Amino acid sequence: MQSTGEILTKLAEIVDAGALKPLLDDQRFGLDTVGGAYDRLTSGQAIGKVVVDV
């Protein structure tokens, strides 16, 4: 079993190489529509993470 430090080092290398990209929902929200962001997330309509621009 690998130590946590070795795993985190390898993960950092993958992230630095740009090989790990977050899955973001197509729809973005502002602070004025944060309720809509919550509704989208809880309804199951979101594909990936819901982004709220600040």
Distance bins in CASP14 RR format, pairs under 12 A and 6 or more apart:
PFRMAT RR
TARGET T0000
AUTHOR 0000-0000-0000
RMODE 2
METHOD distances of the structure
MODEL  1
1 7 0 0 0 0 1 0 0 0 0 0 0
2 8 0 0 0 0 1 0 0 0 0 0 0
2 9 0 0 0 0 1 0 0 0 0 0 0
2 10 0 0 0 0 1 0 0 0 0 0 0
2 11 0 0 0 0 0 1 0 0 0 0 0
3 9 0 0 0 0 1 0 0 0 0 0 0
3 10 0 0 0 0 0 1 0 0 0 0 0
4 10 0 0 0 0 0 1 0 0 0 0 0
4 11 0 0 0 0 0 1 0 0 0 0 0
5 11 0 0 0 0 1 0 0 0 0 0 0
5 12 0 0 0 0 1 0 0 0 0 0 0
6 12 0 0 0 0 0 1 0 0 0 0 0
6 13 0 0 0 0 0 1 0 0 0 0 0
7 13 0 0 0 0 0 1 0 0 0 0 0
7 14 0 0 0 0 0 1 0 0 0 0 0
8 14 0 0 0 0 0 1 0 0 0 0 0
8 15 0 0 0 0 0 1 0 0 0 0 0
9 15 0 0 0 0 0 1 0 0 0 0 0
9 16 0 0 0 0 0 1 0 0 0 0 0
10 16 0 0 0 0 0 1 0 0 0 0 0
10 17 0 0 0 0 0 1 0 0 0 0 0
10 19 0 0 0 0 0 1 0 0 0 0 0
10 20 0 0 0 0 0 1 0 0 0 0 0
11 17 0 0 0 0 0 1 0 0 0 0 0
11 18 0 0 0 0 0 1 0 0 0 0 0
11 19 0 0 0 0 0 1 0 0 0 0 0
11 20 1 0 0 1 0 0 0 0 0 0 0
12 18 0 0 0 0 0 1 0 0 0 0 0
12 19 0 0 0 0 0 1 0 0 0 0 0
12 20 0 0 0 0 1 0 0 0 0 0 0
13 19 0 0 0 0 1 0 0 0 0 0 0
13 20 0 0 0 0 0 1 0 0 0 0 0
14 20 1 0 1 0 0 0 0 0 0 0 0
14 21 0 0 0 0 0 1 0 0 0 0 0
15 21 0 0 0 0 1 0 0 0 0 0 0
15 22 0 0 0 0 0 1 0 0 0 0 0
21 48 0 0 0 0 0 1 0 0 0 0 0
21 49 0 0 0 0 0 1 0 0 0 0 0
22 47 0 0 0 0 0 1 0 0 0 0 0
22 48 1 0 0 1 0 0 0 0 0 0 0
22 49 1 0 1 0 0 0 0 0 0 0 0
22 50 0 0 0 0 0 1 0 0 0 0 0
22 51 0 0 0 0 1 0 0 0 0 0 0
23 46 0 0 0 0 1 0 0 0 0 0 0
23 47 1 0 0 1 0 0 0 0 0 0 0
23 48 1 0 1 0 0 0 0 0 0 0 0
23 49 1 0 0 1 0 0 0 0 0 0 0
23 50 0 0 0 0 0 1 0 0 0 0 0
23 51 0 0 0 0 0 1 0 0 0 0 0
24 46 0 0 0 0 1 0 0 0 0 0 0
24 47 0 0 0 0 1 0 0 0 0 0 0
24 48 1 0 0 1 0 0 0 0 0 0 0
24 49 1 0 1 0 0 0 0 0 0 0 0
24 50 0 0 0 0 1 0 0 0 0 0 0
24 51 1 0 1 0 0 0 0 0 0 0 0
24 52 0 0 0 0 0 1 0 0 0 0 0
24 53 0 0 0 0 0 1 0 0 0 0 0
25 36 0 0 0 0 0 1 0 0 0 0 0
25 37 0 0 0 0 1 0 0 0 0 0 0
25 40 1 0 0 1 0 0 0 0 0 0 0
25 41 0 0 0 0 1 0 0 0 0 0 0
25 43 0 0 0 0 0 1 0 0 0 0 0
25 44 0 0 0 0 0 1 0 0 0 0 0
25 45 0 0 0 0 1 0 0 0 0 0 0
25 46 1 0 1 0 0 0 0 0 0 0 0
25 47 1 0 1 0 0 0 0 0 0 0 0
25 48 1 0 1 0 0 0 0 0 0 0 0
25 49 1 0 0 1 0 0 0 0 0 0 0
25 50 1 0 1 0 0 0 0 0 0 0 0
25 51 1 0 0 1 0 0 0 0 0 0 0
25 52 0 0 0 0 0 1 0 0 0 0 0
26 40 0 0 0 0 0 1 0 0 0 0 0
26 45 0 0 0 0 0 1 0 0 0 0 0
26 46 0 0 0 0 1 0 0 0 0 0 0
26 47 1 0 0 1 0 0 0 0 0 0 0
26 48 0 0 0 0 1 0 0 0 0 0 0
26 49 0 0 0 0 0 1 0 0 0 0 0
26 50 0 0 0 0 0 1 0 0 0 0 0
26 51 0 0 0 0 1 0 0 0 0 0 0
27 33 0 0 0 0 1 0 0 0 0 0 0
27 36 0 0 0 0 1 0 0 0 0 0 0
27 37 0 0 0 0 1 0 0 0 0 0 0
27 39 0 0 0 0 0 1 0 0 0 0 0
27 40 1 0 0 1 0 0 0 0 0 0 0
27 41 0 0 0 0 0 1 0 0 0 0 0
27 43 0 0 0 0 0 1 0 0 0 0 0
27 45 0 0 0 0 1 0 0 0 0 0 0
27 46 1 0 0 1 0 0 0 0 0 0 0
27 47 0 0 0 0 1 0 0 0 0 0 0
27 48 0 0 0 0 0 1 0 0 0 0 0
27 49 0 0 0 0 0 1 0 0 0 0 0
27 50 1 0 0 1 0 0 0 0 0 0 0
27 51 0 0 0 0 1 0 0 0 0 0 0
27 52 0 0 0 0 0 1 0 0 0 0 0
27 53 0 0 0 0 0 1 0 0 0 0 0
28 34 0 0 0 0 0 1 0 0 0 0 0
28 36 0 0 0 0 0 1 0 0 0 0 0
28 37 0 0 0 0 1 0 0 0 0 0 0
28 40 0 0 0 0 0 1 0 0 0 0 0
28 46 0 0 0 0 0 1 0 0 0 0 0
28 49 0 0 0 0 0 1 0 0 0 0 0
28 50 0 0 0 0 1 0 0 0 0 0 0
28 51 1 0 1 0 0 0 0 0 0 0 0
28 52 1 0 0 1 0 0 0 0 0 0 0
28 53 1 0 1 0 0 0 0 0 0 0 0
28 54 0 0 0 0 0 1 0 0 0 0 0
29 35 1 0 0 1 0 0 0 0 0 0 0
29 36 1 0 0 1 0 0 0 0 0 0 0
29 37 1 1 0 0 0 0 0 0 0 0 0
29 38 0 0 0 0 1 0 0 0 0 0 0
29 39 0 0 0 0 1 0 0 0 0 0 0
29 40 1 0 0 1 0 0 0 0 0 0 0
29 41 0 0 0 0 1 0 0 0 0 0 0
29 46 0 0 0 0 0 1 0 0 0 0 0
29 49 0 0 0 0 0 1 0 0 0 0 0
29 50 1 0 0 1 0 0 0 0 0 0 0
29 51 1 0 0 1 0 0 0 0 0 0 0
29 52 1 0 1 0 0 0 0 0 0 0 0
29 53 1 0 0 1 0 0 0 0 0 0 0
29 54 0 0 0 0 0 1 0 0 0 0 0
30 36 0 0 0 0 1 0 0 0 0 0 0
30 37 1 0 0 1 0 0 0 0 0 0 0
30 38 0 0 0 0 0 1 0 0 0 0 0
30 50 0 0 0 0 0 1 0 0 0 0 0
30 51 0 0 0 0 1 0 0 0 0 0 0
30 52 1 0 1 0 0 0 0 0 0 0 0
30 53 1 0 1 0 0 0 0 0 0 0 0
30 54 1 0 0 1 0 0 0 0 0 0 0
31 37 0 0 0 0 1 0 0 0 0 0 0
31 51 0 0 0 0 0 1 0 0 0 0 0
31 52 1 0 0 1 0 0 0 0 0 0 0
31 53 1 0 0 1 0 0 0 0 0 0 0
31 54 1 0 0 1 0 0 0 0 0 0 0
32 52 0 0 0 0 0 1 0 0 0 0 0
32 53 0 0 0 0 0 1 0 0 0 0 0
32 54 0 0 0 0 0 1 0 0 0 0 0
33 39 0 0 0 0 1 0 0 0 0 0 0
33 40 0 0 0 0 1 0 0 0 0 0 0
33 50 0 0 0 0 0 1 0 0 0 0 0
33 51 0 0 0 0 0 1 0 0 0 0 0
33 52 0 0 0 0 1 0 0 0 0 0 0
33 53 0 0 0 0 1 0 0 0 0 0 0
34 40 0 0 0 0 0 1 0 0 0 0 0
34 41 0 0 0 0 0 1 0 0 0 0 0
34 50 0 0 0 0 1 0 0 0 0 0 0
34 51 0 0 0 0 0 1 0 0 0 0 0
34 52 1 0 1 0 0 0 0 0 0 0 0
34 53 0 0 0 0 0 1 0 0 0 0 0
34 54 0 0 0 0 1 0 0 0 0 0 0
35 41 0 0 0 0 1 0 0 0 0 0 0
35 42 0 0 0 0 1 0 0 0 0 0 0
35 43 0 0 0 0 0 1 0 0 0 0 0
35 50 0 0 0 0 0 1 0 0 0 0 0
35 52 0 0 0 0 1 0 0 0 0 0 0
36 42 0 0 0 0 1 0 0 0 0 0 0
36 43 0 0 0 0 1 0 0 0 0 0 0
36 45 0 0 0 0 0 1 0 0 0 0 0
36 46 0 0 0 0 0 1 0 0 0 0 0
36 50 0 0 0 0 1 0 0 0 0 0 0
36 52 0 0 0 0 1 0 0 0 0 0 0
37 43 0 0 0 0 0 1 0 0 0 0 0
37 45 0 0 0 0 0 1 0 0 0 0 0
37 46 0 0 0 0 1 0 0 0 0 0 0
37 49 0 0 0 0 0 1 0 0 0 0 0
37 50 1 0 1 0 0 0 0 0 0 0 0
37 51 1 0 0 1 0 0 0 0 0 0 0
37 52 1 0 1 0 0 0 0 0 0 0 0
37 53 0 0 0 0 1 0 0 0 0 0 0
37 54 0 0 0 0 0 1 0 0 0 0 0
38 44 0 0 0 0 0 1 0 0 0 0 0
38 45 0 0 0 0 0 1 0 0 0 0 0
38 46 0 0 0 0 0 1 0 0 0 0 0
38 50 0 0 0 0 1 0 0 0 0 0 0
38 52 0 0 0 0 1 0 0 0 0 0 0
39 45 0 0 0 0 1 0 0 0 0 0 0
39 46 0 0 0 0 1 0 0 0 0 0 0
39 50 0 0 0 0 1 0 0 0 0 0 0
40 46 1 0 1 0 0 0 0 0 0 0 0
40 47 0 0 0 0 1 0 0 0 0 0 0
40 48 0 0 0 0 0 1 0 0 0 0 0
40 49 0 0 0 0 0 1 0 0 0 0 0
40 50 1 0 1 0 0 0 0 0 0 0 0
40 51 0 0 0 0 0 1 0 0 0 0 0
40 52 0 0 0 0 0 1 0 0 0 0 0
41 47 0 0 0 0 0 1 0 0 0 0 0
41 48 0 0 0 0 1 0 0 0 0 0 0
41 49 0 0 0 0 1 0 0 0 0 0 0
41 50 1 0 1 0 0 0 0 0 0 0 0
41 51 0 0 0 0 0 1 0 0 0 0 0
41 52 0 0 0 0 0 1 0 0 0 0 0
42 50 0 0 0 0 1 0 0 0 0 0 0
43 50 0 0 0 0 0 1 0 0 0 0 0
44 50 0 0 0 0 0 1 0 0 0 0 0
46 52 0 0 0 0 0 1 0 0 0 0 0
END
